[in-house]
Amino acid sequence: TTNWIDAAALDEMPQDDVISLDVAGRDIALYGVDGEVFATDNVCTHGHARLCDGFLEGYEIECPLHQGKFDVRSGQPTCAPVTEALRSYPVKIEGGRVWLAVD
Ligand code: FES
């Protein structure tokens, strides 16, 4: 069974922006895109940078350090120099809360 963790209130979610959150001891980036919420690990797979300090455009997050990009829906890299996917986490919205499955 999926272990859903209550991560945040839906009305705290950014609109077309990214925030960081500690969820069950993990550094998670939460993205609000067009009324939907997506979650990935917050630390870039290329180096020591936090994606919450980057720039979100549409479904793409740009890393602040070397401008690599990932698709926030899947964690897949979309622009060099990143080559390794970010871990992404299932999200559900229920009862005005944002829930993440982290394991
Ligand atoms: Fe993110 Fe280099 S640390 S692209």
Residues whose N, C-alpha, C, O or C-beta is under 5 A from the ligand:
A	BS01	FES	C44 H46 G47 H48 A49 C63 L65 H66 Q67 G68
